[in-house]
């Protein structure tokens, strides 16, 4: 059973002298493994680091074959929670406490110590944790040795061992090993090299390959992409996305998380929120929607609080029952309001950094002249004849294959690594700042964070920096309150990196060296660092696999490290600098590797020329043709100088001569095509220049008019809609002696005889008037005249 005492002893991070010890993970009750078949079940768990509470009330259920990513800023408790899960997996028995890990699942954790000091070959090391394969292989070998007489029992044992070996993937294991190692950047020639001959970053890759090939059913990884280049990160993301098992991973690489994981657990404001079966993009939208809803709820609760308080003030001395009810509602509202305000305040403001103003220095503060650089004193140099200059205000980004010696070159440039040959020159006013990926591990673990930052900055030349400014910088990076007064050993890994970054930012330097600075920083801190570097006026030298970080640096120079040499050009970064050819490892001087791609014709460069003796590829076709023809002549001269052996070498040289000749013919054809294009362009340009001096051509004659169409026949008039209307009957003037009709009858007569008015023209009289007898109409008229 996983006891609270054992969990405390296993996971408590170093405590400050004035703090009382508290458990890193604490829960109020014991919980047995639930019957739902979950891989990991956590219920009401508190995560602590020293005396500080990191995450409160964690409730989380991870089902089999789910792939979870644990997100959050540096120092929020992600790694501590993973270590608690690993501790629970090691100590799980018949029952478990607040962290229940299914004991039927094989557990695998990515170890940060990797394979340091191992003398086994890469192939042997990565296959050492394949327990099922190793057991089946040993059983098969034992059965083969025991099968001497060919008895039925021996043959049965051998057949059973062969079946188990096949079930364990024994006949396909070599393919799986090659797939993983090649995906992580190893070549087949390096499979048999000892692990101790690789650099620390490549040893981490060996450890990662060993973990993946062990195929645990519960895979836990903390920042697996820290030492990987872009190609290896993409491969690992695709591999994890198809992994047949449960995955828990902590990573700040958004591109990796988006591909590899299907569920998100986010730590923000001391709370863990789970988003099962939700992509990273949808999580950000859901978080923003939840923040807006929480802000609206807080505003509504404040208005309700004001209303209830007004009720209390009004009825406190009049009707105590009404006042008591309002007070009870206020107490309930306070609890809801605290939860809503915690949701709003959980959105941490992004940190803001400002680098110290660089002190003045000469035009050339740092340089290497004819330097040979080795990984350690007494070892073989891997970079030869380095001619490297770091000028004032220069921004240099070093690119190249992993293991080519970029980080080693940076250490030699800083003076931390003695040169095997050559010299290192520095200006007398040089103030050098270094931010390396492992800088946080070199901090004094027993020192108080604020005191260390203040003393380190003052020793580095920042004598005017006050404790208040040091505290403000630490607070901007999230180390505020009593955290700044705690010992560095009691801080989390992310918080240690921030202490190192605060010291780096406050120390005045005129040359800054960065070695994989983004490995242990979250996205918000990286953006703050880039904003500070944008306003920095000193010199920068950067080694990083993070393409976005390199592009944001706005480099003025780009260096390529390969084949034991360094080539530096004055230009900005381009697409070919992040080529897939940089996947291989080349850490032996003179080894064959892909040279840097030639500049594209569509990308103009500000090239002043190389700063060292490394040969630069020819840029024009004429130079390429001349070089190839010289090589052909050299082959002929070499064969002639061999005398009798020339005939023996002729057959071997014929293939090379044919290849060179084919390249020459291709280049000549391309040269002729370019000449034709240039001639056509010159002719077009000449026409443009002479356009205003030539008379315009006469206008073309107008086209003849088209023949007139035959006249159309006149259509017959349409038939009338109504029969012709008879002429109106006009009554003669009435004699004064004549007796008039009554007004009513006269109006009826006029309505029958007068045509009605219509905007659409005259229309026939009503049918009723037409049907009246003519005698009646004459009678009316006669009355008007008689």
C-alpha distance (Angstrom), angle and dihedral (degrees) to the residues before:
residue distance angle dihedral
X1 . . .
X2 3.79 . .
X3 3.78 104.0 .
X4 3.76 125.6 -159.1
X5 3.81 90.6 -123.0
X6 3.80 94.1 55.3
X7 3.78 91.2 46.7
X8 3.79 90.2 51.3
X9 3.81 92.6 49.5
X10 3.78 92.3 47.5
X11 3.75 100.1 47.4
X12 3.82 111.5 25.6
X13 3.80 108.7 121.6
X14 3.83 117.3 -142.2
X15 3.79 113.0 -65.9
X16 3.77 128.8 -136.5
X17 3.80 118.1 -113.0
X18 3.79 94.6 -110.1
X19 3.82 97.7 41.9
X20 3.75 126.8 93.2
X21 3.82 116.3 -126.5
X22 3.77 115.8 -101.0
X23 3.79 130.0 179.6
X24 3.79 117.6 -99.6
X25 3.79 90.6 -136.9
X26 3.78 123.2 28.8
X27 3.80 133.7 171.9
X28 3.78 131.2 173.0
X29 3.77 100.0 -130.8
X30 3.78 142.8 29.7
X31 3.78 118.8 -105.6
X32 3.76 126.9 -165.0
X33 3.77 123.3 -145.5
X34 3.79 105.5 -78.3
X35 3.75 121.8 -124.7
X36 3.79 96.2 -122.8
X37 3.81 92.9 93.5
X38 3.82 94.3 -115.1
X39 3.80 117.9 167.2
X40 3.83 93.1 -143.2
X41 3.80 127.8 11.4
X42 3.81 123.1 -174.2
X43 3.78 122.4 179.6
X44 3.82 127.7 -174.0
X45 3.82 94.6 -24.2
X46 3.83 125.2 168.6
X47 3.80 117.5 -152.9
X48 3.81 118.2 -152.5
X49 3.81 135.6 -175.5
X50 3.78 107.6 -162.5
X51 3.80 106.8 -50.7
X52 3.81 94.6 -21.9
X53 3.78 123.5 96.1
X54 3.79 110.1 -134.0
X55 3.81 105.6 174.4
X56 3.81 125.3 11.7
X57 3.77 129.2 -157.1
X58 3.80 99.6 0.9
X59 3.80 112.6 -169.0
X60 3.77 113.6 174.3
X61 3.80 136.1 152.9
X62 3.81 120.6 -165.7
X63 3.78 114.9 -166.0
X64 3.83 124.4 -155.6
X65 3.82 117.4 -79.6
X66 3.80 92.8 16.4
X67 3.80 118.0 131.2
X68 3.80 111.7 -147.1
X69 3.78 129.2 -173.1
X70 3.81 117.6 -157.1
X71 3.82 108.3 -146.8
X72 3.79 133.1 -174.2
X73 3.80 143.5 110.4
X74 3.80 123.9 -68.8
X75 3.79 113.2 -73.4
X76 3.81 96.7 18.9
X77 3.85 93.7 118.3
X78 3.82 104.5 -98.1
X79 3.81 96.3 130.2
X80 3.81 91.5 41.8
X81 3.81 90.0 54.8
X82 3.82 91.2 49.9
X83 3.80 90.7 50.6
X84 3.80 89.1 51.1
X85 3.81 90.1 53.5
X86 3.81 90.4 48.4
X87 3.81 90.6 50.1
X88 3.79 90.3 50.0
X89 3.81 90.6 50.2
X90 3.82 91.4 52.6
X91 3.81 94.6 48.3
X92 3.80 100.0 36.6
X93 3.79 114.7 129.4
X94 3.77 134.6 157.5
X95 3.80 90.0 -38.9
X96 3.77 136.1 16.1
X97 3.79 136.6 -150.9
X98 3.82 128.1 -134.7
X99 3.84 90.7 -31.6
X100 3.79 112.1 53.5
X101 3.81 117.0 -171.3
X102 3.79 116.3 -176.1
X103 3.81 104.6 -110.6
X104 3.79 91.4 -154.0
X105 3.82 91.4 68.3
X106 3.81 122.8 85.3
X107 3.83 108.4 -123.5
X108 3.81 125.5 -143.1
X109 3.82 127.5 -175.7
X110 3.80 127.6 -173.6
X111 3.80 105.4 -120.9
X112 3.80 117.8 -144.0
X113 3.83 91.7 -150.3
X114 3.82 88.1 64.2
X115 3.84 112.9 179.8
X116 3.79 100.5 -36.4
X117 3.81 111.2 167.5
X118 3.81 96.7 7.4
X119 3.82 114.0 145.3
X120 3.78 95.0 -168.2
X121 3.77 120.8 107.4
X122 3.78 120.2 -97.2
X123 3.82 91.7 -108.0
X124 3.81 93.3 50.0
X125 3.80 93.2 46.2
X126 3.80 96.7 50.8
X127 3.83 91.0 47.2
X128 3.82 94.5 47.8
X129 3.85 94.3 88.6
X130 3.82 95.7 47.5
X131 3.81 91.6 106.6
X132 3.79 97.6 171.9
X133 3.78 93.0 50.3
X134 3.81 93.6 43.7
X135 3.82 92.1 50.5
X136 3.82 92.8 47.4
X137 3.79 90.8 46.8
X138 3.81 92.3 51.0
X139 3.83 91.3 47.8
X140 3.80 91.3 49.9
X141 3.79 92.5 49.4
X142 3.81 90.7 48.5
X143 3.81 91.0 49.3
X144 3.80 91.3 50.3
X145 3.80 91.5 51.0
X146 3.82 91.9 46.7
X147 3.81 93.0 49.3
X148 3.81 97.4 89.6
X149 3.80 108.1 127.9
X150 3.79 97.2 32.4
X151 3.79 93.5 -123.4
X152 3.79 119.3 168.3
X153 3.80 92.3 -109.6
X154 3.80 92.4 51.6
X155 3.79 91.9 47.6
X156 3.79 90.8 49.1
X157 3.81 91.0 51.7
X158 3.80 90.8 47.9
X159 3.81 91.8 49.0
X160 3.81 91.5 49.6
X161 3.81 91.0 48.7
X162 3.79 91.2 50.2
X163 3.80 90.3 51.4
X164 3.80 91.7 50.8
X165 3.79 90.4 47.3
X166 3.79 91.0 52.7
X167 3.82 91.9 46.2
X168 3.82 89.3 52.4
X169 3.82 89.6 56.2
X170 3.77 94.5 -107.5
X171 3.79 94.7 150.5
X172 3.83 93.7 49.4
X173 3.80 99.9 37.9
X174 3.81 94.5 99.5
X175 3.79 91.0 56.6
X176 3.80 92.2 49.0
X177 3.80 92.0 49.1
X178 3.79 92.0 49.3
X179 3.81 92.0 47.7
X180 3.82 93.8 53.2
X181 3.81 95.9 42.8
X182 3.80 93.9 46.8
X183 3.78 90.6 46.3
X184 3.80 89.5 55.8
X185 3.81 91.5 50.2
X186 3.83 105.2 -94.1
X187 3.79 122.5 135.5
X188 3.80 124.2 -140.7
X189 3.82 90.7 -109.0
X190 3.82 89.2 60.8
X191 3.81 95.5 53.2
X192 3.82 90.9 87.2
X193 3.81 97.8 42.0
X194 3.83 117.7 108.8
X195 3.80 115.4 -102.1
X196 3.80 91.6 -126.8
X197 3.81 90.7 66.8
X198 3.83 92.1 66.0
X199 3.77 128.1 83.9
X200 3.81 122.4 -108.2
X201 3.79 93.9 -95.6
X202 3.80 92.2 53.0
X203 3.80 91.4 46.5
X204 3.80 87.0 57.3
X205 3.81 87.8 54.6
X206 3.80 90.0 52.1
X207 3.81 89.6 52.2
X208 3.81 90.7 49.3
X209 3.81 91.6 50.0
X210 3.82 90.0 49.2
X211 3.81 90.2 53.0
X212 3.81 94.7 47.6
X213 3.81 93.3 48.1
X214 3.81 91.5 50.6
X215 3.84 85.1 64.9
X216 3.83 99.6 -149.9
X217 3.78 116.9 -164.6
X218 3.82 89.5 -135.0
X219 3.83 109.7 41.7
X220 3.83 117.5 -169.5
X221 3.82 120.7 -175.6
X222 3.80 130.4 175.2
X223 3.83 112.8 -156.8
X224 3.84 96.1 -26.1
X225 3.84 93.5 173.2
X226 3.83 97.2 58.0
X227 3.81 95.6 102.2
X228 3.81 98.8 31.3
X229 3.78 129.7 101.8
X230 3.80 122.5 -133.1
X231 3.82 95.2 -89.1
X232 3.81 93.7 49.5
X233 3.81 90.9 47.0
X234 3.78 91.4 54.4
X235 3.79 91.5 47.8
X236 3.81 92.4 49.0
X237 3.81 91.4 48.8
X238 3.82 91.0 53.1
X239 3.82 91.3 45.5
X240 3.81 93.8 51.2
X241 3.81 91.8 45.2
X242 3.83 88.7 61.0
X243 3.82 95.9 38.7
X244 3.80 114.2 132.3
X245 3.79 98.8 -139.1
X246 3.79 144.5 49.7
X247 3.81 116.7 -61.6
X248 3.82 131.1 -163.4
X249 3.80 113.8 -178.8
X250 3.81 136.5 171.0
X251 3.79 113.4 -154.1
X252 3.81 139.1 148.5
X253 3.82 90.5 -157.3
X254 3.82 103.6 107.4
X255 3.82 93.5 -170.0
X256 3.82 91.1 53.8
X257 3.81 93.5 46.6
X258 3.80 93.0 47.9
X259 3.83 91.8 56.7
X260 3.81 102.9 32.0
X261 3.83 103.1 42.4
X262 3.80 133.9 57.4
X263 3.83 98.7 -173.4
X264 3.80 133.1 46.0
X265 3.81 132.1 -149.8
X266 3.80 110.3 -169.7
X267 3.82 125.5 -162.7
X268 3.79 112.3 -156.1
X269 3.77 131.1 150.7
X270 3.81 93.0 -0.1
X271 3.81 92.6 -57.3
X272 3.80 131.7 104.0
X273 3.80 117.1 -138.8
X274 3.80 120.0 -171.4
X275 3.80 126.3 -147.7
X276 3.83 107.0 -173.4
X277 3.80 117.3 -161.2
X278 3.81 91.8 3.3
X279 3.79 127.5 126.9
X280 3.78 123.1 -129.0
X281 3.81 93.6 -108.2
X282 3.80 92.3 54.5
X283 3.80 91.1 47.1
X284 3.80 91.8 59.7
X285 3.81 90.5 51.2
X286 3.81 91.8 48.0
X287 3.80 91.9 49.2
X288 3.79 92.0 51.6
X289 3.79 91.0 48.5
X290 3.80 91.0 49.6
X291 3.81 91.4 50.0
X292 3.80 91.8 52.5
X293 3.81 91.3 48.5
X294 3.81 90.9 49.0
X295 3.81 91.7 49.9
X296 3.80 90.7 50.7
X297 3.82 90.5 47.8
X298 3.81 91.2 51.2
X299 3.79 91.7 51.9
X300 3.80 91.6 48.4
X301 3.82 91.6 48.3
X302 3.80 91.6 51.2
X303 3.80 90.9 54.6
X304 3.79 90.0 48.3
X305 3.79 89.9 49.2
X306 3.80 90.7 53.8
X307 3.82 90.9 49.1
X308 3.82 93.5 49.9
X309 3.78 91.8 46.1
X310 3.80 89.3 52.9
X311 3.83 89.0 52.4
X312 3.79 90.3 51.9
X313 3.80 92.4 49.2
X314 3.81 91.8 47.9
X315 3.81 99.6 47.8
X316 3.80 101.9 28.5
X317 3.82 94.1 100.9
X318 3.81 96.7 25.9
X319 3.81 109.9 43.5
X320 3.76 112.9 11.4
X321 3.80 93.8 -173.6
X322 3.80 92.0 60.7
X323 3.82 90.9 46.5
X324 3.82 91.0 49.6
X325 3.81 91.1 51.9
X326 3.79 90.8 50.6
X327 3.82 90.7 49.1
X328 3.80 90.7 51.6
X329 3.81 90.3 50.7
X330 3.82 89.1 49.2
X331 3.80 91.2 53.4
X332 3.80 91.9 51.7
X333 3.78 91.1 45.2
X334 3.81 91.7 52.7
X335 3.81 90.8 61.0
X336 3.80 92.7 50.2
X337 3.79 91.1 44.3
X338 3.81 92.4 53.0
X339 3.81 91.2 54.2
X340 3.81 92.7 47.9
X341 3.82 92.7 47.1
X342 3.81 90.1 49.5
X343 3.79 88.3 54.8
X344 3.81 91.0 51.8
X345 3.80 95.0 44.0
X346 3.81 91.8 47.9
X347 3.80 88.4 79.9
X348 3.78 98.0 93.5
X349 3.77 116.2 -149.4
X350 3.81 112.7 -114.6
X351 3.81 112.7 -102.1
X352 3.79 120.0 -104.6
X353 3.79 121.6 -147.9
X354 3.77 134.8 -173.8
X355 3.79 123.6 -170.1
X356 3.79 119.3 -136.5
X357 3.79 115.3 -101.4
X358 3.83 109.2 -92.2
X359 3.82 115.3 -115.2
X360 3.78 119.1 -121.8
X361 3.79 119.8 -87.8
X362 3.80 141.4 162.1
X363 3.79 127.2 -76.6
X364 3.83 91.5 -97.2
X365 3.82 108.5 37.8
X366 3.83 96.8 165.8
X367 3.82 136.8 17.6
X368 3.82 144.0 158.5
X369 3.83 118.7 -142.3
X370 3.82 120.2 -163.1
X371 3.79 90.5 -26.5
X372 3.80 125.3 175.6
X373 3.81 110.7 -159.1
X374 3.83 124.9 -158.0
X375 3.84 127.4 -177.8
X376 3.80 90.4 -119.2
X377 3.76 139.6 -0.4
X378 3.81 110.6 -74.6
X379 3.81 95.9 18.1
X380 3.79 127.6 112.3
X381 3.81 114.4 -81.9
X382 3.80 113.1 -111.1
X383 3.83 97.9 -171.7
X384 3.81 118.5 46.3
X385 3.80 135.3 -165.6
X386 3.79 96.9 3.3
X387 3.81 114.9 -171.1
X388 3.78 103.5 -177.3
X389 3.79 128.5 160.0
X390 3.80 126.6 -170.1
X391 3.80 108.0 -162.7
X392 3.78 128.8 -167.0
X393 3.81 111.5 -78.1
X394 3.82 93.1 6.8
X395 3.81 120.2 143.3
X396 3.80 110.5 -155.5
X397 3.80 124.5 -177.0
X398 3.82 116.1 -167.0
X399 3.81 116.1 -148.7
X400 3.79 133.0 176.2
X401 3.82 144.1 109.6
X402 3.78 119.4 -43.1
X403 3.79 110.4 -92.5
X404 3.80 94.0 22.2
X405 3.80 90.3 117.3
X406 3.81 106.8 -95.5
X407 3.81 95.9 135.5
X408 3.80 90.7 40.3
X409 3.80 89.5 52.7
X410 3.80 90.0 50.2
X411 3.81 91.2 52.6
X412 3.80 90.2 50.2
X413 3.79 90.2 48.9
X414 3.80 90.3 52.7
X415 3.79 92.2 50.7
X416 3.82 94.2 -118.4
X417 3.84 91.1 112.6
X418 3.83 119.8 51.8
X419 3.81 115.7 -128.0
X420 3.80 120.4 -113.1
X421 3.82 88.1 -144.5
X422 3.78 139.0 -10.5
X423 3.78 127.7 39.6
X424 3.78 141.0 -81.3
X425 3.80 116.9 -138.7
X426 3.77 125.3 -164.1
X427 3.79 135.6 176.5
X428 3.79 115.8 -107.4
X429 3.82 88.7 -121.6
X430 3.82 94.6 49.5
X431 3.83 113.7 139.7
X432 3.82 107.0 -172.6
X433 3.80 125.4 -162.5
X434 3.83 123.0 -169.1
X435 3.81 128.0 -166.6
X436 3.80 111.3 -179.5
X437 3.78 130.8 175.2
X438 3.83 92.3 -111.6
X439 3.80 96.6 40.8
X440 3.81 92.3 109.3
X441 3.81 90.8 60.2
X442 3.82 91.0 57.3
X443 3.81 94.6 58.7
X444 3.83 117.6 112.0
X445 3.79 102.8 -98.0
X446 3.81 94.3 -155.9
X447 3.82 96.6 53.0
X448 3.81 123.6 98.0
X449 3.81 110.1 -110.4
X450 3.82 97.6 -126.4
X451 3.80 93.9 43.1
X452 3.80 92.4 49.2
X453 3.81 93.5 49.8
X454 3.81 92.7 48.9
X455 3.82 94.7 47.2
X456 3.82 94.5 43.8
X457 3.81 92.4 49.7
X458 3.80 93.1 48.8
X459 3.78 92.0 48.3
X460 3.80 88.5 50.8
X461 3.79 93.5 57.4
X462 3.79 102.9 -84.4
X463 3.78 96.6 115.9
X464 3.81 91.9 149.3
X465 3.81 93.6 57.4
X466 3.79 110.8 112.1
X467 3.78 129.7 -149.6
X468 3.81 89.1 -111.9
X469 3.79 91.4 59.0
X470 3.80 91.3 47.4
X471 3.80 90.2 50.3
X472 3.81 90.3 47.3
X473 3.82 92.3 52.5
X474 3.79 91.5 48.0
X475 3.80 89.6 48.1
X476 3.81 91.2 51.0
X477 3.80 87.2 56.2
X478 3.81 93.1 50.6
X479 3.82 98.8 -97.6
X480 3.78 99.1 116.8
X481 3.78 137.3 140.4
X482 3.78 116.5 12.5
X483 3.82 91.5 -10.8
X484 3.81 89.2 77.3
X485 3.82 88.9 56.6
X486 3.79 95.5 50.0
X487 3.78 125.3 99.0
X488 3.81 115.7 -96.5
X489 3.80 92.1 -121.2
X490 3.82 90.7 62.5
X491 3.82 93.0 55.4
X492 3.78 124.4 93.5
X493 3.79 121.8 -107.0
X494 3.81 93.0 -99.7
X495 3.81 91.8 48.9
X496 3.80 91.2 51.3
X497 3.80 89.3 54.0
X498 3.81 88.9 52.6
X499 3.80 91.8 51.6
X500 3.80 88.7 54.1
X501 3.81 90.5 46.9
X502 3.82 92.1 50.6
X503 3.81 90.2 52.8
X504 3.78 90.2 47.6
X505 3.82 93.4 51.1
X506 3.81 96.2 47.6
X507 3.82 96.5 47.9
X508 3.84 111.8 90.4
X509 3.83 108.8 -124.9
X510 3.80 134.1 164.0
X511 3.85 95.3 -161.3
X512 3.83 122.3 42.6
X513 3.81 124.6 -167.2
X514 3.84 119.3 -161.6
X515 3.81 122.8 -167.8
X516 3.83 109.9 -174.7
X517 3.83 92.6 -37.3
X518 3.83 95.5 175.9
X519 3.81 97.5 58.7
X520 3.82 97.2 96.5
X521 3.83 101.1 22.3
X522 3.79 127.6 96.0
X523 3.78 122.5 -128.6
X524 3.80 95.6 -97.3
X525 3.80 93.2 53.2
X526 3.81 91.8 46.6
X527 3.80 90.8 53.9
X528 3.80 90.5 48.7
X529 3.81 90.6 50.9
X530 3.81 91.7 49.7
X531 3.80 90.8 50.2
X532 3.80 89.8 52.6
X533 3.81 92.4 47.7
X534 3.78 91.2 51.2
X535 3.81 89.8 65.9
X536 3.81 94.3 39.8
X537 3.83 114.7 110.9
X538 3.81 99.9 -167.9
X539 3.82 129.7 90.9
X540 3.82 123.2 -76.5
X541 3.81 132.3 -159.8
X542 3.82 113.1 -174.0
X543 3.81 132.9 -172.2
X544 3.80 110.7 -177.4
X545 3.80 141.7 140.4
X546 3.81 90.2 -151.9
X547 3.79 103.2 104.0
X548 3.81 94.6 -168.4
X549 3.81 90.7 53.2
X550 3.82 92.8 48.2
X551 3.79 92.8 49.0
X552 3.81 92.0 48.2
X553 3.82 90.3 55.2
X554 3.84 89.3 71.9
X555 3.79 93.4 -138.5
X556 3.81 121.5 -145.7
X557 3.84 93.7 -169.5
X558 3.80 133.0 30.2
X559 3.80 123.5 -158.4
X560 3.80 125.9 -161.8
X561 3.82 118.6 -155.8
X562 3.82 115.1 -162.5
X563 3.81 141.6 118.6
X564 3.80 89.8 28.6
X565 3.82 92.7 -63.7
X566 3.79 139.7 94.4
X567 3.80 124.7 -133.4
X568 3.81 117.0 -169.5
X569 3.82 123.7 -170.5
X570 3.78 131.1 -178.1
X571 3.79 102.3 -122.0
X572 3.78 142.5 93.0
X573 3.80 126.2 -91.6
X574 3.79 119.2 -78.6
X575 3.78 137.4 -171.4
X576 3.82 94.8 -93.4
X577 3.81 91.2 59.2
X578 3.80 87.6 73.4
X579 3.80 95.2 47.6
X580 3.79 123.2 153.4
X581 3.82 87.0 -121.1
X582 3.81 87.8 80.0
X583 3.80 91.7 73.2
X584 3.81 96.5 90.6
X585 3.78 126.8 83.8
X586 3.80 117.6 -120.3
X587 3.78 111.1 173.0
X588 3.80 101.8 145.3
X589 3.79 120.0 86.5
X590 3.78 111.9 -112.4
X591 3.79 95.5 18.4
X592 3.79 117.1 144.4
X593 3.78 114.7 -105.7
X594 3.76 139.3 147.9
X595 3.81 110.9 -74.0
X596 3.78 119.6 -131.7
X597 3.81 110.0 -77.5
X598 3.81 114.2 -100.5
X599 3.78 117.4 -106.4
X600 3.79 116.1 -86.8
X601 3.79 119.2 -115.0
X602 3.81 89.2 -130.5
X603 3.81 92.7 55.7
X604 3.81 112.8 68.0
X605 3.78 114.0 -153.5
X606 3.77 136.9 -157.5
X607 3.77 94.7 -131.5
X608 3.79 118.3 171.0
X609 3.77 93.3 171.4
X610 3.80 135.5 -92.1
X611 3.76 120.4 -52.2
X612 3.79 94.9 -143.4
X613 3.76 140.8 39.4
X614 3.80 96.2 -89.0
X615 3.83 110.8 128.3
X616 3.77 114.2 -108.3
X617 3.81 118.1 -143.0
X618 3.83 115.1 -111.8
X619 3.77 114.1 -98.0
X620 3.84 103.7 -161.3
X621 3.81 128.8 64.2
X622 3.79 90.9 -128.3
X623 3.81 90.2 58.5
X624 3.80 91.2 47.1
X625 3.82 92.0 50.9
X626 3.81 92.0 47.1
X627 3.80 91.6 49.1
X628 3.81 92.8 48.8
X629 3.83 92.9 47.8
X630 3.81 89.6 48.9
X631 3.81 89.2 52.0
X632 3.83 90.3 51.1
X633 3.79 91.2 50.5
X634 3.79 90.1 47.2
X635 3.79 89.8 54.6
X636 3.79 90.8 52.5
X637 3.80 92.8 47.3
X638 3.78 91.4 47.8
X639 3.78 91.6 51.3
X640 3.80 91.7 47.8
X641 3.78 91.7 50.9
X642 3.77 91.2 54.8
X643 3.83 93.1 68.7
X644 3.75 111.3 -165.5
X645 3.78 92.1 7.9
X646 3.81 89.9 59.7
X647 3.79 91.5 84.9
X648 3.78 89.8 53.2
X649 3.78 91.7 51.0
X650 3.82 94.9 45.7
X651 3.79 93.9 79.5
X652 3.80 92.3 47.9
X653 3.79 92.3 48.1
X654 3.80 96.3 45.5
X655 3.81 93.1 77.3
X656 3.79 92.7 49.7
X657 3.81 91.4 45.4
X658 3.82 90.5 50.9
X659 3.80 91.8 50.6
X660 3.81 91.6 50.2
X661 3.79 91.6 46.4
X662 3.80 90.8 50.7
X663 3.80 90.4 51.8
X664 3.80 90.3 49.4
X665 3.81 92.0 51.5
X666 3.79 91.4 48.2
X667 3.81 91.9 49.4
X668 3.83 91.2 47.9
X669 3.78 90.9 51.4
X670 3.78 90.3 49.5
X671 3.83 89.6 47.5
X672 3.83 91.0 52.4
X673 3.80 90.5 48.3
X674 3.78 91.1 51.2
X675 3.81 90.6 48.2
X676 3.81 90.1 53.4
X677 3.79 90.7 48.7
X678 3.78 90.6 49.1
X679 3.81 91.9 50.2
X680 3.79 91.1 50.3
X681 3.80 90.1 49.1
X682 3.83 91.2 50.2
X683 3.80 91.2 51.1
X684 3.79 91.0 50.1
X685 3.79 90.3 48.1
X686 3.81 90.9 49.6
X687 3.79 90.1 53.3
X688 3.79 89.9 51.4
X689 3.82 91.9 51.1
X690 3.83 93.0 48.0
X691 3.76 95.7 44.1
X692 3.83 94.3 99.7
X693 3.85 95.1 47.1
X694 3.81 100.7 54.2
X695 3.82 122.7 81.9
X696 3.73 111.7 -110.7
X697 3.82 114.9 -106.7
X698 3.84 116.5 -101.1
X699 3.73 113.8 -93.2
X700 3.81 115.1 -103.3
X701 3.85 117.0 -101.4
X702 3.76 114.1 -94.0
X703 3.79 114.9 -101.0
X704 3.85 117.4 -104.0
X705 3.77 114.9 -94.8
X706 3.78 115.0 -100.7
X707 3.88 117.4 -106.0
X708 3.77 115.3 -91.1
X709 3.78 112.9 -102.8
X710 3.85 118.2 -116.4
X711 3.81 114.8 -95.0
X712 3.71 114.3 -93.1
X713 3.86 117.2 -120.7
X714 3.77 113.8 -102.6
X715 3.79 108.7 -110.4
X716 3.80 117.6 -127.4
X717 3.79 115.3 -101.8
X718 3.78 113.7 -94.4
X719 3.79 116.8 -104.0
X720 3.82 115.0 -100.3
X721 3.74 116.5 -95.8
X722 3.81 93.1 -136.7
X723 3.82 133.9 28.9
X724 3.81 115.6 -96.7
X725 3.73 113.4 -78.7
X726 3.82 118.1 -121.8
X727 3.77 116.6 -119.5
X728 3.77 112.9 -90.9
X729 3.77 118.7 -101.4
X730 3.75 112.5 -120.9
X731 3.77 117.6 -153.9
X732 3.81 115.5 -133.1
X733 3.74 119.2 -115.9
X734 3.77 113.1 -78.9
X735 3.75 117.4 -112.9
X736 3.78 114.6 -126.0
X737 3.76 89.1 -122.0
X738 3.80 92.5 54.3
X739 3.78 115.8 101.2
X740 3.77 110.7 -124.3
X741 3.76 125.4 -130.4
X742 3.73 120.1 -108.5
X743 3.84 113.6 -85.1
X744 3.77 92.8 -113.9
X745 3.82 94.9 53.0
X746 3.79 92.8 42.5
X747 3.79 91.0 53.4
X748 3.82 89.4 51.3
X749 3.79 90.8 51.0
X750 3.77 94.3 48.8
X751 3.79 92.5 48.5
X752 3.76 89.2 53.8
X753 3.80 95.3 48.6
X754 3.87 104.5 31.8
X755 3.80 117.2 81.9
X756 3.82 113.4 -118.7
X757 3.86 119.8 -116.3
X758 3.82 117.2 -110.1
X759 3.79 132.7 168.6
X760 3.78 88.8 -139.5
X761 3.78 94.6 60.6
X762 3.81 134.3 -95.8
X763 3.74 119.3 -30.0
X764 3.79 132.7 -171.6
X765 3.83 120.6 -85.0
X766 3.77 118.8 -96.9
X767 3.76 117.1 -74.1
X768 3.78 90.4 -120.5
X769 3.82 90.8 62.2
X770 3.82 91.3 49.3
X771 3.76 91.5 52.8
X772 3.82 93.6 54.1
X773 3.84 113.7 104.1
X774 3.76 117.4 -100.7
X775 3.79 91.9 -131.3
X776 3.79 90.7 62.0
X777 3.79 90.9 53.0
X778 3.80 91.3 49.5
X779 3.76 90.0 51.2
X780 3.76 91.3 56.2
X781 3.74 92.7 48.6
X782 3.77 92.7 47.0
X783 3.76 90.4 53.8
X784 3.75 89.0 55.7
X785 3.84 92.1 53.5
X786 3.81 104.2 33.5
